[in-house]
Amino acid sequence: MEFSLSDNDTSVFYVVITRNEEKVDLKDKQVTFYVIKPDKRSYKSTDLVFDSSKELFSCNLTSEFKDTVGQYVGQIVVYDSSTQEKVIVPSRIYYSVNSDILAEINGLI
């Protein structure tokens, strides 16, 4: 995935979590998205929204998740409070943030 540094309106992505090719029931689970930025700082977000009709999460990347030009790496952790189970989804999510003309004009880079 690629995002522009100045674009705050189209930074949403969708995630379906599966196990053995079957969708995992994520109702009543807490899902956290962890990110390591290009400068090696890390952030986490629990602002993922679950759409039960489609059985997927949407994540709108806020500015701290895309405020530096470069490659980002993220991973999702699912926590079930009823069983105390914490599952780290093995696949990582890679995305990059690119410079754009508005960032250059406004002196962001």
FIRO-449270 format. One line per field, with one value per atom (N, C-alpha, C, O, CB): residue in three letters; residue number from 1; x, y, z. Coordinates in Angstrom, 1 decimal, decimal comma. Glycine has a CB too. Layout:
BEGIN
sevex ALA ...
marti NUM ...
x X ...
y Y ...
z Z ...
***
This chain:
BEGIN
sevex MET MET MET MET MET GLU GLU GLU GLU GLU PHE PHE PHE PHE PHE SER SER SER SER SER LEU LEU LEU LEU LEU SER SER SER SER SER ASP ASP ASP ASP ASP ASN ASN ASN ASN ASN ASP ASP ASP ASP ASP THR THR THR THR THR SER SER SER SER SER VAL VAL VAL VAL VAL PHE PHE PHE PHE PHE TYR TYR TYR TYR TYR VAL VAL VAL VAL VAL VAL VAL VAL VAL VAL ILE ILE ILE ILE ILE THR THR THR THR THR ARG ARG ARG ARG ARG ASN ASN ASN ASN ASN GLU GLU GLU GLU GLU GLU GLU GLU GLU GLU LYS LYS LYS LYS LYS VAL VAL VAL VAL VAL ASP ASP ASP ASP ASP LEU LEU LEU LEU LEU LYS LYS LYS LYS LYS ASP ASP ASP ASP ASP LYS LYS LYS LYS LYS GLN GLN GLN GLN GLN VAL VAL VAL VAL VAL THR THR THR THR THR PHE PHE PHE PHE PHE TYR TYR TYR TYR TYR VAL VAL VAL VAL VAL ILE ILE ILE ILE ILE LYS LYS LYS LYS LYS PRO PRO PRO PRO PRO ASP ASP ASP ASP ASP LYS LYS LYS LYS LYS ARG ARG ARG ARG ARG SER SER SER SER SER TYR TYR TYR TYR TYR LYS LYS LYS LYS LYS SER SER SER SER SER THR THR THR THR THR ASP ASP ASP ASP ASP LEU LEU LEU LEU LEU VAL VAL VAL VAL VAL PHE PHE PHE PHE PHE ASP ASP ASP ASP ASP SER SER SER SER SER SER SER SER SER SER LYS LYS LYS LYS LYS GLU GLU GLU GLU GLU LEU LEU LEU LEU LEU PHE PHE PHE PHE PHE SER SER SER SER SER CYS CYS CYS CYS CYS ASN ASN ASN ASN ASN LEU LEU LEU LEU LEU THR THR THR THR THR SER SER SER SER SER GLU GLU GLU GLU GLU PHE PHE PHE PHE PHE LYS LYS LYS LYS LYS ASP ASP ASP ASP ASP THR THR THR THR THR VAL VAL VAL VAL VAL GLY GLY GLY GLY GLY GLN GLN GLN GLN GLN TYR TYR TYR TYR TYR VAL VAL VAL VAL VAL GLY GLY GLY GLY GLY GLN GLN GLN GLN GLN ILE ILE ILE ILE ILE VAL VAL VAL VAL VAL VAL VAL VAL VAL VAL TYR TYR TYR TYR TYR ASP ASP ASP ASP ASP SER SER SER SER SER SER SER SER SER SER THR THR THR THR THR GLN GLN GLN GLN GLN GLU GLU GLU GLU GLU LYS LYS LYS LYS LYS VAL VAL VAL VAL VAL ILE ILE ILE ILE ILE VAL VAL VAL VAL VAL PRO PRO PRO PRO PRO SER SER SER SER SER ARG ARG ARG ARG ARG ILE ILE ILE ILE ILE TYR TYR TYR TYR TYR TYR TYR TYR TYR TYR SER SER SER SER SER VAL VAL VAL VAL VAL ASN ASN ASN ASN ASN SER SER SER SER SER ASP ASP ASP ASP ASP ILE ILE ILE ILE ILE LEU LEU LEU LEU LEU ALA ALA ALA ALA ALA GLU GLU GLU GLU GLU ILE ILE ILE ILE ILE ASN ASN ASN ASN ASN GLY GLY GLY GLY GLY LEU LEU LEU LEU LEU ILE ILE ILE ILE ILE
marti 1 1 1 1 1 2 2 2 2 2 3 3 3 3 3 4 4 4 4 4 5 5 5 5 5 6 6 6 6 6 7 7 7 7 7 8 8 8 8 8 9 9 9 9 9 10 10 10 10 10 11 11 11 11 11 12 12 12 12 12 13 13 13 13 13 14 14 14 14 14 15 15 15 15 15 16 16 16 16 16 17 17 17 17 17 18 18 18 18 18 19 19 19 19 19 20 20 20 20 20 21 21 21 21 21 22 22 22 22 22 23 23 23 23 23 24 24 24 24 24 25 25 25 25 25 26 26 26 26 26 27 27 27 27 27 28 28 28 28 28 29 29 29 29 29 30 30 30 30 30 31 31 31 31 31 32 32 32 32 32 33 33 33 33 33 34 34 34 34 34 35 35 35 35 35 36 36 36 36 36 37 37 37 37 37 38 38 38 38 38 39 39 39 39 39 40 40 40 40 40 41 41 41 41 41 42 42 42 42 42 43 43 43 43 43 44 44 44 44 44 45 45 45 45 45 46 46 46 46 46 47 47 47 47 47 48 48 48 48 48 49 49 49 49 49 50 50 50 50 50 51 51 51 51 51 52 52 52 52 52 53 53 53 53 53 54 54 54 54 54 55 55 55 55 55 56 56 56 56 56 57 57 57 57 57 58 58 58 58 58 59 59 59 59 59 60 60 60 60 60 61 61 61 61 61 62 62 62 62 62 63 63 63 63 63 64 64 64 64 64 65 65 65 65 65 66 66 66 66 66 67 67 67 67 67 68 68 68 68 68 69 69 69 69 69 70 70 70 70 70 71 71 71 71 71 72 72 72 72 72 73 73 73 73 73 74 74 74 74 74 75 75 75 75 75 76 76 76 76 76 77 77 77 77 77 78 78 78 78 78 79 79 79 79 79 80 80 80 80 80 81 81 81 81 81 82 82 82 82 82 83 83 83 83 83 84 84 84 84 84 85 85 85 85 85 86 86 86 86 86 87 87 87 87 87 88 88 88 88 88 89 89 89 89 89 90 90 90 90 90 91 91 91 91 91 92 92 92 92 92 93 93 93 93 93 94 94 94 94 94 95 95 95 95 95 96 96 96 96 96 97 97 97 97 97 98 98 98 98 98 99 99 99 99 99 100 100 100 100 100 101 101 101 101 101 102 102 102 102 102 103 103 103 103 103 104 104 104 104 104 105 105 105 105 105 106 106 106 106 106 107 107 107 107 107 108 108 108 108 108 109 109 109 109 109
x 0,8 0,0 0,9 2,0 -1,0 0,4 1,1 0,1 -1,0 1,7 0,7 -0,1 0,8 2,0 -0,5 0,1 0,8 0,9 0,0 0,1 2,0 2,2 1,1 0,8 3,6 0,6 -0,5 -1,9 -2,8 -0,3 -2,1 -3,4 -4,0 -3,5 -3,4 -5,0 -5,6 -7,0 -7,6 -5,7 -7,4 -8,7 -8,8 -9,9 -9,4 -7,8 -7,8 -6,8 -6,1 -7,6 -6,8 -5,8 -6,4 -6,0 -4,9 -7,5 -8,2 -7,8 -7,7 -9,8 -7,6 -7,4 -8,3 -8,7 -5,9 -8,5 -9,4 -8,6 -7,8 -10,6 -9,0 -8,3 -9,3 -10,3 -7,4 -9,1 -9,8 -8,8 -7,8 -10,5 -9,1 -8,2 -8,7 -9,9 -8,0 -7,9 -8,3 -7,3 -6,2 -8,3 -7,8 -7,0 -7,4 -8,6 -7,2 -6,4 -6,7 -7,7 -8,6 -7,2 -7,6 -8,4 -9,9 -10,7 -8,4 -10,2 -11,5 -11,4 -10,5 -12,1 -12,5 -12,5 -12,6 -13,3 -13,7 -11,8 -11,8 -13,0 -13,1 -10,4 -13,7 -14,8 -14,2 -13,6 -15,7 -14,3 -13,7 -14,7 -14,3 -13,0 -15,9 -16,8 -16,3 -15,9 -18,3 -16,4 -16,0 -14,5 -14,1 -16,8 -13,7 -12,3 -11,7 -12,3 -11,6 -10,6 -9,9 -8,7 -7,9 -9,3 -8,7 -7,7 -6,8 -7,3 -8,3 -5,5 -4,6 -3,6 -3,2 -3,8 -3,4 -2,5 -1,2 -1,3 -3,1 -0,1 1,2 2,0 2,0 2,0 2,7 3,5 4,8 5,0 2,7 5,8 7,2 7,4 7,3 8,3 7,7 7,9 9,3 10,2 7,6 9,5 10,9 12,0 13,1 10,9 11,6 12,6 12,8 13,4 12,3 12,1 12,1 11,3 11,3 13,6 10,6 9,6 8,4 8,1 9,1 7,7 6,6 5,3 5,4 6,8 4,2 2,9 1,9 2,2 2,4 0,8 -0,2 -1,6 -1,8 -0,2 -2,5 -3,9 -4,9 -4,8 -4,1 -5,9 -7,0 -8,2 -9,4 -7,2 -8,1 -9,2 -9,7 -10,2 -8,9 -9,5 -10,0 -11,5 -11,9 -9,2 -12,2 -13,7 -14,1 -13,7 -14,4 -14,8 -15,3 -16,6 -17,6 -15,4 -16,7 -17,9 -18,4 -17,9 -17,7 -19,4 -19,8 -20,5 -20,4 -20,8 -21,1 -21,8 -20,7 -21,0 -22,7 -19,6 -18,5 -17,4 -16,5 -18,0 -17,4 -16,4 -15,0 -14,1 -16,5 -14,9 -13,6 -13,4 -14,4 -13,4 -12,2 -11,9 -11,4 -10,8 -10,8 -11,8 -11,2 -10,3 -10,6 -12,3 -9,3 -8,3 -8,1 -7,6 -7,0 -8,4 -8,1 -6,8 -6,8 -9,3 -5,7 -4,4 -4,5 -4,6 -3,3 -4,3 -4,3 -2,9 -2,0 -4,6 -2,7 -1,4 -0,2 0,8 -1,5 -0,2 1,0 1,5 2,6 0,9 0,6 0,9 1,3 1,5 -0,3 1,5 1,9 2,5 2,3 0,8 3,3 3,8 5,3 5,9 3,7 5,9 7,3 7,4 6,8 8,2 8,1 8,3 9,1 10,1 9,0 8,7 9,5 8,6 7,4 10,4 9,2 8,6 8,2 8,9 9,5 6,9 6,4 6,1 5,9 5,1 6,2 5,8 4,8 5,1 7,1 3,8 2,8 2,4 2,6 1,5 1,8 1,3 0,1 0,0 2,4 -0,8 -2,0 -2,0 -1,5 -3,3 -2,5 -2,6 -4,0 -4,7 -1,7 -4,6 -6,0 -6,0 -5,2 -6,7 -6,8 -6,8 -8,3 -9,2 -6,3 -8,4 -9,7 -9,8 -9,1 -10,0 -10,6 -10,6 -11,3 -11,0 -11,3 -12,1 -12,8 -11,9 -12,0 -14,0 -10,9 -10,0 -8,5 -7,7 -9,9 -8,3 -7,0 -6,0 -4,8 -6,4 -6,5 -5,6 -5,2 -6,0 -6,3 -3,9 -3,4 -2,8 -1,9 -2,3 -3,3 -2,8 -2,1 -2,7 -4,0 -0,9 -0,2 -0,3 0,2 1,3 -1,0 -1,2 0,2 0,9 -2,2 0,5 1,9 2,2 3,4 2,0 1,3 1,5 1,7 1,0 0,4 2,7 3,0 2,3 2,1 4,5 2,1 1,5 2,5 3,0 0,2 2,9 3,9 3,2 2,3 5,0 3,6 3,1 4,1 5,0 1,7 4,0 5,0 4,2 3,1 5,9 4,9 4,4 5,3 6,5 4,3 4,8 5,6 5,4 4,4 5,2 6,4 6,3 5,2 4,9 7,7 4,7 3,8 4,0 4,7 2,4 3,4 3,7 3,2 3,8 3,0 2,0 1,5 2,5 2,7 0,1 3,1 4,0 5,3 5,8 4,5 5,7 6,8 6,5 7,3 7,3 5,3 4,9 4,8 5,2 3,6 4,2 4,0 5,2 5,1 2,8 6,3 7,5 7,5 8,3 7,8 6,7 6,6 7,8 8,2 5,4 8,5 9,7 10,9 12,0 9,5
y -1,2 0,0 1,2 1,2 0,0 2,3 3,5 4,7 4,7 3,8 5,6 6,8 8,0 7,9 6,7 9,1 10,4 11,1 11,0 11,3 11,8 12,5 13,4 13,5 13,2 14,1 15,2 14,6 15,4 16,3 13,4 12,9 12,3 11,3 11,8 13,0 12,6 12,0 11,6 13,7 11,8 11,4 10,0 9,4 12,3 9,4 8,1 7,1 6,4 8,2 7,1 6,2 5,1 4,7 7,0 4,5 3,4 2,1 2,1 3,7 1,1 -0,2 -1,2 -1,0 -0,7 -2,4 -3,4 -4,7 -5,1 -3,6 -5,4 -6,6 -7,7 -7,5 -6,4 -8,9 -10,1 -11,0 -11,3 -10,7 -11,5 -12,4 -13,9 -14,1 -12,0 -14,7 -16,1 -17,1 -16,7 -16,5 -18,2 -19,3 -20,6 -20,9 -19,5 -21,3 -22,4 -22,1 -22,9 -23,6 -20,9 -20,5 -20,2 -20,1 -21,5 -20,2 -19,9 -18,5 -18,2 -21,0 -17,7 -16,4 -16,7 -17,5 -15,6 -15,9 -16,0 -15,2 -14,0 -15,6 -15,7 -14,9 -13,9 -14,2 -15,9 -12,6 -11,5 -10,7 -9,6 -10,6 -11,1 -10,4 -10,5 -11,5 -11,0 -9,3 -9,3 -9,5 -9,8 -10,3 -9,3 -9,4 -7,9 -7,1 -10,3 -7,8 -6,5 -6,7 -7,6 -6,0 -5,8 -5,9 -4,7 -3,6 -6,1 -4,9 -3,8 -3,8 -4,9 -3,8 -2,7 -2,6 -1,9 -0,7 -1,8 -2,6 -2,1 -1,7 -2,4 -3,1 -0,5 -0,1 0,4 1,0 1,1 0,0 0,6 1,5 1,1 -0,5 2,8 3,8 3,8 3,1 5,2 4,5 4,5 4,9 4,5 5,4 5,8 6,3 5,4 5,7 7,7 4,2 3,1 3,4 2,6 2,9 4,5 4,7 3,8 3,4 6,3 3,5 2,5 3,2 4,0 1,2 2,8 3,3 2,1 1,1 4,4 2,3 1,2 1,9 3,1 0,3 1,2 1,8 0,7 -0,5 2,3 1,0 0,1 0,7 0,2 -0,1 1,6 2,2 1,5 2,1 3,6 0,2 -0,6 -0,8 -1,1 -1,9 -0,7 -0,8 -2,2 -2,5 0,4 -2,9 -4,3 -4,1 -3,6 -5,2 -4,6 -4,7 -6,2 -7,0 -4,2 -6,4 -7,8 -8,4 -9,6 -7,9 -7,6 -8,2 -8,7 -9,6 -7,1 -8,1 -8,5 -9,3 -9,8 -7,3 -9,3 -10,0 -9,5 -10,3 -11,5 -8,2 -7,6 -6,3 -5,7 -7,2 -5,9 -4,7 -3,6 -3,9 -4,9 -2,4 -1,3 -0,5 -0,3 -0,4 0,1 0,9 2,1 2,1 0,1 3,3 4,6 5,1 5,4 5,6 5,1 5,6 7,1 7,9 5,3 7,4 8,8 9,3 8,6 8,9 10,6 11,3 10,7 10,6 12,7 10,2 9,7 8,3 7,9 9,5 7,7 6,5 6,7 5,8 5,6 8,0 8,3 9,7 10,4 8,1 10,1 11,4 11,5 12,6 12,0 10,4 10,4 9,7 8,6 9,7 10,2 9,5 8,3 8,3 10,5 7,2 5,9 4,7 4,8 6,0 3,6 2,3 2,0 2,3 1,2 1,6 1,2 -0,3 -0,9 2,1 -0,8 -2,2 -2,4 -1,8 -3,2 -3,1 -3,2 -4,7 -5,6 -2,4 -4,9 -6,3 -6,2 -5,2 -7,2 -7,1 -7,1 -8,1 -9,2 -7,4 -7,7 -8,6 -8,7 -7,7 -8,1 -9,9 -10,1 -10,6 -11,6 -11,1 -10,0 -10,3 -10,7 -10,0 -9,2 -11,9 -12,4 -12,3 -13,1 -13,8 -11,3 -11,1 -12,3 -12,4 -9,8 -13,0 -14,1 -15,3 -16,0 -14,6 -15,5 -16,6 -16,2 -17,0 -17,5 -14,9 -14,3 -14,7 -14,5 -14,7 -15,1 -15,5 -14,3 -13,5 -16,6 -14,3 -13,2 -13,9 -14,7 -12,3 -13,5 -14,1 -13,0 -12,0 -14,8 -13,2 -12,3 -12,9 -14,0 -12,2 -12,1 -12,5 -12,6 -11,6 -11,5 -13,7 -13,9 -13,0 -12,7 -15,3 -12,6 -11,8 -10,4 -9,8 -11,9 -9,7 -8,3 -7,5 -8,0 -8,0 -6,2 -5,3 -4,3 -3,6 -4,6 -4,1 -3,2 -2,1 -2,3 -3,8 -0,8 0,3 1,4 1,4 0,8 2,2 3,3 4,6 4,7 3,1 5,7 7,0 7,8 7,8 7,7 8,4 9,2 10,7 11,1 8,7 11,4 12,8 13,2 12,4 13,5 14,4 14,9 16,4 17,0 14,6 17,0 18,4 19,3 20,3 18,8 19,0 19,8 19,8 20,8 19,3 18,6 18,5 19,4 20,1 17,1 19,4 20,2 21,7 22,5 19,9 22,1 23,5 24,0 25,1 23,7 23,2 23,5 23,3 23,6 22,8 22,9 22,7 21,6 21,6 23,9 20,5 19,4 18,5 17,7 18,6 18,6 17,8 18,6 18,1 16,7
z 0,0 0,0 0,0 0,5 1,2 -0,6 -0,6 -0,2 -0,6 -2,0 0,5 0,9 0,7 0,6 2,4 0,5 0,4 1,7 2,5 -0,7 1,9 3,2 3,6 4,8 3,2 2,6 2,9 2,8 3,2 1,9 2,4 2,3 3,5 4,0 1,2 4,1 5,3 5,1 6,1 6,3 3,9 3,6 3,0 3,0 2,7 2,5 1,9 2,5 1,7 0,4 3,8 4,4 5,2 6,3 5,4 4,6 5,2 4,5 3,3 5,1 5,3 4,7 5,5 6,6 4,7 4,9 5,4 5,7 4,9 4,5 6,7 7,1 7,4 8,1 8,3 6,8 7,1 7,8 7,2 5,9 9,0 9,6 9,5 9,8 11,1 9,0 8,8 9,5 9,8 7,3 9,8 10,3 9,5 9,5 11,9 8,9 8,1 7,0 6,8 9,0 6,4 5,3 5,7 4,8 4,2 7,0 7,5 8,2 8,9 8,5 8,1 8,8 10,3 10,7 8,3 11,0 12,5 13,0 12,6 13,1 14,0 14,6 15,5 16,5 15,4 15,1 15,8 16,6 17,2 14,9 16,7 17,6 19,0 19,5 17,4 19,7 21,1 21,3 22,4 21,9 20,3 20,4 20,3 19,7 19,3 21,0 20,9 19,9 20,0 22,3 18,9 17,8 17,9 17,9 16,4 17,9 18,0 16,8 16,5 19,4 16,2 15,1 15,6 16,0 13,9 15,5 15,9 14,7 13,7 16,8 14,7 13,6 14,0 15,0 12,9 13,2 13,4 12,2 11,0 13,4 12,5 11,5 10,9 11,4 12,1 9,8 9,2 10,1 10,0 8,0 11,1 12,1 13,3 14,3 12,5 13,2 14,2 15,5 16,4 14,7 15,5 16,6 16,3 15,2 16,6 17,4 17,3 17,8 18,7 18,0 17,2 17,7 17,6 17,0 16,7 18,3 18,3 18,2 18,7 19,5 17,6 17,5 17,8 17,4 16,1 18,6 18,9 18,2 18,6 20,4 17,3 16,6 15,4 14,5 16,3 15,3 14,2 14,4 15,5 14,1 13,4 13,4 12,8 11,7 12,7 13,6 13,1 12,4 12,9 14,2 11,2 10,4 10,5 9,7 8,9 11,3 11,5 10,3 10,1 12,7 9,5 8,3 7,3 6,6 7,7 7,2 6,3 7,0 6,3 5,6 8,3 9,1 8,8 8,6 8,9 8,8 8,6 9,4 9,9 7,1 9,6 10,3 9,3 8,3 11,3 9,6 8,8 9,8 11,0 8,2 9,2 10,0 9,2 8,1 10,3 9,8 9,2 9,8 11,0 9,4 9,1 9,6 9,9 9,0 8,6 11,2 11,6 11,3 10,9 13,1 11,5 11,0 11,6 10,9 11,4 12,9 13,5 12,8 13,0 15,0 12,1 11,4 9,9 9,2 11,4 9,6 8,2 8,1 7,1 7,2 9,1 9,1 8,7 8,8 10,4 8,3 7,9 6,5 6,4 9,0 5,6 4,3 4,5 5,2 3,3 3,9 4,0 4,2 4,0 5,2 4,5 4,6 6,1 7,0 4,1 6,2 7,6 7,6 6,5 7,9 8,8 8,9 10,1 11,2 9,1 9,9 11,0 11,2 10,3 10,6 12,3 12,6 13,5 14,3 13,3 13,4 14,2 15,3 15,1 13,2 16,4 17,6 18,0 18,1 18,8 18,2 18,6 20,0 20,3 17,6 20,8 22,2 22,6 22,3 23,1 23,2 23,6 25,1 25,8 23,1 25,7 27,1 27,9 29,0 27,4 27,2 27,9 28,1 29,1 27,1 27,2 27,4 27,8 28,0 26,1 27,7 28,0 26,9 27,0 29,3 25,7 24,6 23,8 23,5 23,7 23,5 22,6 21,4 21,6 23,4 20,3 19,0 18,2 17,8 18,2 17,8 17,0 15,5 15,2 17,4 14,7 13,3 12,6 12,7 12,6 12,0 11,5 10,3 10,1 11,1 9,5 8,4 8,8 9,6 7,3 8,2 8,5 7,4 6,3 8,6 7,7 6,8 6,4 7,3 7,3 5,2 4,8 4,0 3,1 3,9 4,3 3,5 3,5 4,3 4,0 2,5 2,4 2,3 1,8 1,1 2,8 2,7 1,8 2,0 4,1 0,8 -0,2 0,0 0,5 -1,6 -0,5 -0,5 -1,5 -2,4 -0,8 -1,4 -2,4 -2,6 -1,7 -2,1 -3,6 -3,9 -2,7 -2,4 -5,2 -2,1 -1,0 0,2 0,9 -0,5 0,5 1,6 1,3 2,2 1,8 0,0 -0,4 -0,3 0,2 -1,8 -0,8 -0,7 0,7 1,0 -1,5 1,6 3,0 3,9 5,1 3,5 3,3 4,1 5,1 6,0 4,8 4,8 5,7 5,6 6,5 5,5 4,4 4,3 3,9 3,7 3,2
***
